[in-house]
Amino acid sequence: MIVTVTANPSLDRTVEVEELRRGEVLRALSTYVHAGGKGVNVARALVAHDLPTVAVLCTGGYAGIELVALLDDARVPLALVPVAGGVRTNLSLVEPDGVVTKLNEPGPVLTEAELTTLLAAASDAIHTGTDWVAGCGSLPPGIPGDFYARLVERAHARGARAAVDSSGEALAACLPARPDLIKPNLAELAECAGFEVNTLADAVKAAQILRDRGAKAVLASLGADGAILVYDHGSIHAEARPSLPVASTVGAGDATLAGFLAAGGSGEKALVDAVAWGSAAVTLPGSRMPTPNELDRAAVEVNPTIDPDRVLRERS
């Protein structure tokens, strides 16, 4: 069982356009609406593979009603925390070459009482047999930066392992609580480590810095260059070969985390699944999560020896 916690879920609207031209009236080629927020996406990916999960999330406003309806349609088990403010709506504008322009709203302001209820709901969702608690995404206004640290402590107190996928202060503040796993992307890894990441060696060094600060393992997604896992047994790099056509990168990192946790959350096999899930996600429209028959684990190449001079195609 994997419990996901999303403090700042969203209604994700994706609009595909021929070309994004500022100041002009554009005709949409197609549109998609999905339930969003990192933890929500992880739960949707797990359900697509018929794996047990519960999504703990805040909900409020008209967007929240639509969000819950979409999750009910997707058969995602829910633990809902009603809040006074409305769930945010995020807009992604996708061009044919895969370039995505995102407009993300900040989300509702949460009160101290709503925060307390959210943490209590997360604790209540952790039962015997819960393997992981995954706290994911940005924090809405009103939630202190140590939210994920508090969530990690509650998960550990109930015997579950804890994963965090966030950024900025929320990511940095969770490290002293010793999360079992963090999953930054390239930009988040560089920001938290405090230096530019341009090569695989840089990525491993940055991940080790975050381990020194408390994270037990770091799964860093590197875009077109796959992902690295830095943990007690060393460093592993994996990538999909050949590179797949990109339809949308929205939610790909969340699929990566879901695949890693679903495969046990440690070691080479989990990294292969993480890259397979994430690579499949980028070929799908909007933020649709891949199903089992859309995965190609055979296309994932594992590099147990890190090439320190390899320059990343995407830079921090």
N, C-alpha and C positions, 0 to 999 in steps of 0.2 A: 504494500500500500504506500502510495506517495501522496502526501498532503501538500497542496500549493496554497500560498497566501499572497493575495494581491490587494494591497492597500489602495491602489489607484488604477482600477480597471478602466476600460474605455470601450466605446463603440468605434470600431475602425472602419472607415470608409476609404476604399481604394478607387481611384479614377485613372484610367489609362487614356493618355492623350498622344497624338502624333508627335507633337513638339511643344514644350513648355515655353511660351513667349509672354514675357511680362507685359502687363497692360492691355492685353488683347482678349477678345471673347474666343474661348476655345470650345470645340465640340468634343465631348467624351466619346472614346471608342467603345468603352465598356466600363461598368462599375460593379463593385462588390462591397458587401457589408458583412463583417465578421465580428464576433465577440472578441475583444482585445484586452491587452494588458499582459505582461510577460508570464505571470503565473497562470492566468487563464489560458494562454496559448500552450503552456506546458501541459495543463490538464487536458486540453482538447487533443493534443498529440497522443497522450497516453490512452485516451478513450478511443481514438482512431485505431489503436492496436489492441483494444479490448483488455487494457490493463487497469487494475483498480486504482482509483484516485478520488480525492475530494477537493474541490476548489473552494477555498474560503475567500470571500471578497465582499467589499462594500458595494452597496447599490442605493441609488436614489434618483429621482427625477424621471422624465420621459425617456431619456437615453438609457437609464437603468432598467426600465421596463422592457425595452427592446433587447438590451443586453441579456437579461435573464431569459427572455423568450428564445433567443438564439441558442443559449446554452442548454435550455430544456430540449430544444429540437435536436441538439447534438448529443443528448443523453449524458451530459456531464453532471455528476452528483455535486450538489451545491450546499454550502453552509453560508447563508447570506447575513450580512450585517447592514441593516438599514441605516442610512445617514440622511441628514437634512438636505445637504447639497446635492446637486445633480451630477451624475456620472459624466465625465468628459467625452467629447467626440474628437477623434484624431483623423486627419485627412492625409492620405498619401497620393501624390501625383506621380504616375509611373510612365516613363517614356519607352519607346520600343527597344532602345539599347540597354534597358535595365536600370537606368539612372532613376533614383527615387528621391522626390522632394517631399519632406514630411512637415506637417503643421500639427504640433501636439499642444493641446490645451493643458493648463496646469492641474485641473481637477478640483473637486470641492474642498473647502476648508473643513477639517475634522476637529471636533471638540475633544477635550480630554476624556469625556465620558464615552464618546464614540471610539476613541483609541483603546480605552480599557475594554470595551465590548469586543473589539476586533481581536485583541490579544487573547481574551477569554475564549472566543470562538475558535481560534487557532489551537489553543490548548485542548479544548473539548474534542476537536477533530482527531487528535492523536490518540490512537488506541493501541492495544497490544497487537503487534504485527505491523505497525507502521514503520517502514524502513527509512523513509526520508521525509523531511519537512523542507520545502523549497520556498523561500521568501524571495519574491521577484518583483522587479520594476522600480520605477521612481516612487518617491513618497509625495503625497498630496500636501498642500499647505496645512500647517497645524500639527503635523507629526514630527517629533524631534528626530534628529539624525541617528540616535541610538536605537531606533525601532528594531532593526534587524538583529542587533546585538541582544536585545531582550527576547526576540523570537528564538534565536539560537539557544539561549539559556533555557527557555521553556522546553524546546525540543529535546535537549540533552537531559533535562530533569525527568522527562518521560521516556527516556531510553531510545530516542530516535536520533538519527544523524541529520545534520542540518546543512543545506546548501543555500547560498545567497547569490543572486544575479541582480546587481544594481550598479550604481555609479556614484561618483562624487563623494560627499560626506557620508551618505548612507553606506557605501561600500567600505570606506576607510574606517568608519566607527564600529563596524561589525567585527573587525579583525581581532581585537583583544578578547572577544568571546570565543575564539577558536572554532570557527565554522569548519565542518569537515570538508567542504568544497566551496570555492567561489568560481563564478563563470563570467569574467569580464570579456568584452570584445577588445579589439586592438586599441581603440582610443581610450577606453576605460582603464585598461591595463597600464598604458603610458601615464595617464593622469594620476592614477593612484600611486604608481612607483616614483613619479616625479621626473621622468626624463623621456626623450623621444625614443620610440621603438621602430627601428628601420630594418633590422635583420632578425633572423631566427635566434641568434645569440642574444640580441637585445631582449627579445621576448622571454627567453628562458631566464635571463638575469632579472628582469622586472618581476616575473612570477616568483622567483626565489626571494626577492625582497618582500613580497606580500606574504610568503610563507614565514619568513623571519618575523613578520609582525603578528602572526597568529594563525593564518589560514593553513589548514593541514594539507590541502591539495588545491591546485589551480588548474582549471580547464579554461584555456584562453582561445576563443574563436578568432581566426585571422583572415576572415573573408575568403578570397580566392586561394589563399595559401593553406586552407584547412584549419587545423587546430593543434595545439600542443597541450600535453598533460605533464605537469611538474608535481611530483609527489615524493613520498619517502623512498621509493625505489628508483628514482631518477627522472629522466625527461624523455618523452616520446613525442614524435611529430607524425601526423597523418593527414593525408589530403586525398581528394577524389581525382582520379585520372581516367580519362581526360576531363578537363573542366567542362561543366555542363552549361547549357544555355540558361541565362537568367531571365525569369519572368518577373519576379519580385523578391527582394531580400527581406521584406517585412515578416517578422516571426521566425526567420531561419535560425537565429541564435537560440530562440526558445525551443525549437525542434531539436537543436543540438543538445541542449541541456536535458530535454526529455529522453532522448536516445541514450545518453550517458547514464542517467539514473535508472532507466528501464533495464539496462544491461548490467546492473549491479553497482555502478557508481565508483568503480576503481579498475585500473589496469588497462592493458592493451585492447582487450575485447570491448570494453565499454567505450574506449576512444574510437574504435572502428565504427561502432554503432552510432556514436555521436556524430561523426562526420557523414555517415550514410544518411542519417535522418536530416541533418542540416542541408546536405547537398540536394537531397530530394525536394526539400521545402523551397529552395530558390527557383526550382523549375515550375512551381505552381502559382496560379494567380492570387492576388490579394495576400491574405495571411492564412491560406488553407494549409492544414497540416497533412503530412504524407501518411498514406496507409501502408500496410506491410508489403503489398505487391508493387509499390512504387520505390522501394528501397533497392539499392544495388551495392551490397557489401563487398562484392568481388572487385568493384571499381575503386575501393579505398586502398591506397598504398601506405603502408606503415614504414616510417623511418626511425628505427630505434636509436640510431646515431644522429644527433643533430648536426646539420651542416651550419657551422657558425657564420660562414661568409654569405649565406644565402640572403639576398635582398628581398624584402617583402614587396609584393606588387601594390599593396595598399600600405601607406605610411601613416604613422600616428600624427 
